[in-house]
Amino acid sequence: MNNLLKPRQSTIGLLLLAVLMLTSCGKKAETPDVGATASPGTTTGSSTNDSGESGSNASIPAEAAKLGVKPTDATTCPNNALVKGKVTKKRGNIYHIANSLDYDKVKPDICFKDTVTAEKAGFQAPK
């Protein structure tokens, strides 16, 4: 009978287990960065990162290059093409419109005249 837990001890144990499970639900599992382990000569895909740094090294699809124009500087698009296109590894090709959150901070890789043109070029709205 000494080996059995008392009801109060088992309740506390279950409560602690539940708290641990709930606190770990919101955390992402860490995955290794595949790009960091690849050798420089064997990289595939775009060479941008998602940190919001300038995308001057971005691999812009050929269709997008035909439909869009180059940005005037790091965070500005020409007046006739205010939709900012950003090439990212994790989120894919996304576009930002003038009234979107942090539009002024986005560093575009390419600019489009409207969202329809951006979508034709393979870009989509951020989720």
LOROKOL-440578 format. One line per field, with one value per residue (C-alpha): residue number from 1; residue in three letters; z, x, y. Coordinates in pm, 1 decimal. Example, Ala and Ser with C-alpha at 12.3 -4.5 7.8 and 13.67 -1.06 7.14 Angstrom:
<pts>
pos: c(1  2)
code: c(ALA  SER)
zz: c(780.0  714.0)
xx: c(1230.0  1367.0)
yy: c(-450.0  -106.0)
</pts>
This chain:
<pts>
pos: c(1  2  3  4  5  6  7  8  9  10  11  12  13  14  15  16  17  18  19  20  21  22  23  24  25  26  27  28  29  30  31  32  33  34  35  36  37  38  39  40  41  42  43  44  45  46  47  48  49  50  51  52  53  54  55  56  57  58  59  60  61  62  63  64  65  66  67  68  69  70  71  72  73  74  75  76  77  78  79  80  81  82  83  84  85  86  87  88  89  90  91  92  93  94  95  96  97  98  99  100  101  102  103  104  105  106  107  108  109  110  111  112  113  114  115  116  117  118  119  120  121  122  123  124  125  126  127)
code: c(MET  ASN  ASN  LEU  LEU  LYS  PRO  ARG  GLN  SER  THR  ILE  GLY  LEU  LEU  LEU  LEU  ALA  VAL  LEU  MET  LEU  THR  SER  CYS  GLY  LYS  LYS  ALA  GLU  THR  PRO  ASP  VAL  GLY  ALA  THR  ALA  SER  PRO  GLY  THR  THR  THR  GLY  SER  SER  THR  ASN  ASP  SER  GLY  GLU  SER  GLY  SER  ASN  ALA  SER  ILE  PRO  ALA  GLU  ALA  ALA  LYS  LEU  GLY  VAL  LYS  PRO  THR  ASP  ALA  THR  THR  CYS  PRO  ASN  ASN  ALA  LEU  VAL  LYS  GLY  LYS  VAL  THR  LYS  LYS  ARG  GLY  ASN  ILE  TYR  HIS  ILE  ALA  ASN  SER  LEU  ASP  TYR  ASP  LYS  VAL  LYS  PRO  ASP  ILE  CYS  PHE  LYS  ASP  THR  VAL  THR  ALA  GLU  LYS  ALA  GLY  PHE  GLN  ALA  PRO  LYS)
zz: c(0.0  49.1  -323.0  -428.4  -467.5  -256.6  -447.5  -370.0  -502.6  -823.7  -876.2  -838.8  -1076.5  -1340.0  -1299.8  -1353.8  -1658.3  -1805.8  -1748.2  -1919.3  -2217.0  -2255.6  -2233.9  -2499.6  -2746.4  -2865.4  -2935.2  -3279.2  -3316.3  -3411.4  -3752.0  -3882.7  -4140.5  -4461.4  -4635.4  -4371.3  -4420.6  -4800.9  -4974.5  -5164.9  -5506.4  -5450.1  -5339.6  -5507.7  -5519.8  -5426.9  -5225.6  -5009.9  -4643.7  -4451.5  -4216.2  -4416.9  -4550.0  -4900.5  -5164.2  -5428.8  -5459.5  -5504.7  -5780.7  -5954.9  -6188.6  -6560.1  -6588.5  -6299.0  -6452.0  -6771.5  -6588.1  -6320.7  -6285.4  -6062.1  -5734.8  -5733.3  -5405.3  -5109.0  -4993.4  -5273.9  -5594.8  -5887.6  -5875.8  -6159.4  -5984.6  -5614.1  -5545.0  -5383.8  -5471.4  -5227.3  -5295.3  -4977.0  -4904.9  -4640.8  -4758.1  -5132.2  -5362.1  -5188.1  -5268.4  -5045.1  -5127.3  -5010.6  -4722.1  -4584.7  -4249.6  -4259.0  -4633.1  -4590.4  -4432.4  -4700.8  -4923.6  -5262.3  -5513.2  -5791.4  -5829.9  -6010.0  -6134.6  -5961.7  -5771.3  -6082.6  -6252.7  -5938.0  -5927.4  -6297.5  -6215.0  -5947.0  -5638.7  -5377.4  -5086.6  -4747.8  -4511.6)
xx: c(0.0  299.5  381.4  52.1  29.8  -214.7  -495.5  -352.1  -5.8  -146.9  -359.9  -54.6  142.1  -130.7  -163.3  211.2  204.0  -87.3  91.2  405.9  206.7  21.5  334.5  511.0  218.8  308.1  673.4  799.3  1019.9  1367.7  1482.1  1835.8  1903.7  1968.2  2113.9  2383.6  2518.6  2522.1  2845.6  2852.4  2871.2  2564.4  2302.6  1964.0  1670.7  1681.2  1962.7  1755.1  1675.2  1359.5  1522.8  1400.9  1744.1  1781.0  1691.5  1938.8  2066.0  1716.3  1647.0  1351.8  1159.0  1187.1  812.0  825.7  1122.1  920.3  613.2  782.8  1036.1  1338.8  1299.8  1434.1  1622.9  1628.1  1268.6  1107.0  928.5  861.0  537.5  384.6  457.9  375.8  321.9  639.2  742.0  963.5  1125.7  1165.2  1268.7  1010.7  706.0  768.5  709.3  488.3  371.6  290.1  44.2  66.6  -180.9  -31.2  144.8  509.1  489.5  750.2  997.8  968.1  1275.7  1139.8  1318.0  1082.1  788.9  455.8  191.6  -92.7  -176.2  -310.6  26.7  204.2  -14.7  50.4  421.2  376.5  354.7  79.6  -49.2  111.8  -90.8)
yy: c(0.0  229.3  210.0  365.8  741.7  927.3  1102.3  1445.9  1352.9  1208.4  1520.7  1743.7  1522.4  1533.2  1909.4  1959.4  1733.2  1930.0  2261.8  2132.8  2009.2  2338.7  2551.0  2345.1  2364.8  2715.0  2641.9  2540.2  2238.6  2350.7  2233.6  2258.4  2529.9  2337.1  2642.6  2683.1  2330.5  2329.9  2412.7  2744.7  2577.5  2359.7  2609.5  2592.9  2828.6  3193.1  3339.1  3572.4  3543.0  3625.0  3870.3  4167.6  4256.6  4394.7  4140.9  4257.9  3898.6  3757.2  3510.2  3674.4  3441.3  3527.7  3591.4  3835.9  4017.6  4071.6  4203.1  4413.9  4692.8  4739.9  4934.6  5290.8  5231.3  4990.7  5052.8  5254.1  5157.9  5394.4  5598.5  5393.5  5058.8  5079.6  4707.0  4568.0  4212.3  4020.0  3681.0  3474.2  3117.0  3035.6  3228.2  3217.0  3512.9  3768.6  4119.6  4415.0  4692.5  5053.0  5019.1  4694.7  4673.5  4789.5  4872.6  5146.8  4901.4  4630.9  4608.2  4498.5  4277.6  4390.9  4633.0  4587.5  4831.5  4641.7  4323.3  4148.4  4187.2  4066.8  3755.3  3686.2  3698.0  3430.2  3652.0  3629.0  3835.3  3762.9  3545.2)
</pts>
